[in-house]
Amino acid sequence: MSSTPTDLEKEKSEVDYREDSESQTNSYVYDEAAEKALLRKQDIRIIPLSAAIYLLAYLDRSNIGNAKILNSETHNDLLSETHMTAFQYTIALMVFLIAYALFEVPSNYLLKRLSPSRWIAFLMLAWGALTMGLGGTHTYAELTVIRFLLGVFEAGLFPGLVYFLTFWYRTEERSMRVTFILASATLAGAFGGAIAFGVGHMNQTSGLSAWRWLFILEGLPSCLSSVLIFFILPDYPETAHWLTEDEKKLAAYRLKDQGSKGSSKPMTWGEAKETLTDWRLYAHYAIYFGVSPPFSSLSLFTPSIVAGLGFKSLKANLMTVPPYAVAYVVTVATSWSADRYNARGLHAGIACIVGAAGFMASALLPADAYAHRYGCLIVGAAGSFAAIPPLLGWITSNVFTTSAAGFVIALNISFGAPGQIVGVWIYKAPEATKGYPTGHWTNSALLLFSAAGCFALTVYYRRLNHMLAKQGGEQRLYRY
């Protein structure tokens, strides 16, 4: 199959760049005003597009939570029509996360190998088609197999987008931009509830239940958008046709001592071994594991939790919007402050404590204290989501082998996948009338664990920097 003109242009640009990138980097005269203009240009092209891609992915992975309760009062919901038990439903959620954990690292490798635009467009087409396929399932087995495949193709997206940013931005510039991408998950949660409320009124339209329409209508935009992404998602600065030659030189200059490059060589075994044996990174992985159960449980069970607070069917879907809307604002504000004061560990730890307090209060309140527990859900969601972007910015800012950046990002999120599996089990259907105490207590305990890890690692980095300064090393070698 012959290459398209677009493919040939990309390949030629990559070859040309490899030939003269070193001379461009060394000869460029730095211009602060030009750098600010370049960042604005990159942001306009990259960040909204990346956030929109993640929003579509999050809609397609979490809409099963809305499908579970949609029109349940008439027995036209997902569980009733597929004859699934609550236990089988949980298994279907879990297999998605198993696939998600297994395929993150290979997917990040293929993103670099095939180029971001090609790989992400392919992933979008695949997960969109699979989401639409969920609308045609009739049995537990069919739904479980498709959920597993959905996990395979969605696995590479978020770590891939974080890795993608390393091609364009310096370390201190990534955290806030990752925030806008990740925060689109909270927007997806809000939109998902509102969309489910509207689609719920389509029950039995053309003979299809509303939950089937939900999967079809939310999977279709991903399929259609994949074609657009293939053509407009920029791969690397050196191949971006919308950058001038001077801007390409500036991009190379800015990232000469950090970041990943489209022309860089694949990671060697020695670099992989160094990454795998660095204990600091496992401390980051453990912290990320602790915030993962709240993230996944809220993503999948917020409609069920809200339904247990006295809201019924379609109104329960609609009332999932405020927790996510508040979480979006808090997440962006927390990340801005973390970057502004260069204190990502401290901000993540405080966010974890806020989230833990929300879940703990909800567990302690009487099951029928609906209004108070709904407020606690908002606090718990805000703290849980706000902790994640600073954590991702923190680990990437403390990785010094740039060719291993994608490996570290994928490993970090893969370690979070077992935590997400924990999240699918802790909100037990028989505890609905009791207010789901097991889920709330578990989330609270794990967030407190992550908060303790954040503070401990922050203290360690500060002491290590102090020791390095005494020895003549760089004072801010490690960021905290």
Steps between C-alpha positions, in 0.01 A plus 500: 500500500657830393553788741270799486647845417458592866705199612777576249520861612528391864775250422697752292472761776627252759804412283579865430476582868739224605759633260513855631340500846833527680610803300160665550517453875852632533451802275173634637505834684252490787206744490261506797217669310530245220486217756175632649351530152607145418342364819172675421506358150568149629235526768231602254584212270563225755324540836132543399538217249661266754237587762220429252651161415521403868147627564367266229701209640378561853139521382536165326662324795272633776159507333438145619432648846213705360376207290473291816220713648347655187122426499546240772148565632357349177766224490648640179844546657825325409489235773138404443526458124829309503389290800816591689544483876674775696801267538521442124475873441801551727696236308422684176640817655809321625602339168517847344757601761703180461535572129572864583794400722647247257503711186613845619874446458476331156264775384742776598773323308281483190404867535865598450559230239202588280465873588238651735249603233481157338491300821252717691268520197504120476425465872208741474346312208536170685358607836218696336392197297519277806291744705233495232524121504407500870160628391439170323593264784241261644701283739755532778765323289458736204521810717805371691698418185430843349592675826833315499571611143396854592765493773762382249446796269442768764806391700747704302312825478564685827863390551543563129373856526726569801794356307395702193537823699867418566564556128373858526547640853768537762464322834367801691244569226327163490312472826238767431449373148455144625244647738285638220509163327421300815240750618305422184418171677301698755330685217425164338345386828281809505409474133445126535235551766328770299514295180365193679212710634410608147553160338287344773198654332579302182406172667349260242562741212528279188456205734826564689533561872658829609818337632565358152454844346741637762783274385427560131476877524808537721717266292419662166687832563824310573475311171431814298766705682772242435518606134543863602766414760705310243538817293514782757676361810861622478767238560824683585616863482752411232225372268230762576417681176337786694829594667745725321864399467593743778233351725631150431848616597361653818311179583822302458693749714242492780507120522870444430569377855165335577181371347462229242562553132346350191850420373631350826607138515282237671568433867787258560491204739747681724265798531206269562695319773597830664135606500379168642756504783449859616318465834385863499267425215336216692412748773321706233331185368376408848355848551325480164360159592334659804313765298388253233212325687312828563554600137363174358220452753370853444527455124290183505276525805410867538157440339438208740620702801274791402208259446553387860456859620130511421525594131328268256587382148539793259530758780782293649688531168443876498617544861841354414580827322574732802772279661692487173449870427642598839783249459599664170538844658689367804730286284602791277549735798709246693724427204550870424608559859726192500682630193501861621674410825691199363358283780324210331549247778355733764196587288432137411523403869257771607257402223515139621414610855202703374373203300551264795303735727208499256485120482549460875220741585269323257576165667434641848174676417167312528397328178191719471689832534468545126577871464806487726637187333449655156714794615763254624498331158582835339789556744630145452489528121670841498790384718545169320517646149708803603780278636574326171645771268762621753606139555552445127688828467709409803627167367576632151695793645724256689588274207838592357539243223282659236487196273342305788228760564229307317598182685475671840164658423352171380640312802356758739152467356534121475572487873182699548298239309493248791375788714226563248409130519463545877264787422256281307449263793454731798155642419291191568141483376363348829633806687294750299247549781784545752669775297791290363718519815764256369565712194520827689729364773731334248534814292564708809771265630682480166492877450651547845769247405579702187504825698756353742709383204490846341621672815770240568637514147496880507708501818739246348553709184563813705761326714661344194525838328652649814764225509577543130536876547758443774688266268499758222211346306199679358276633775170418327606177336180338626167678483250466778 
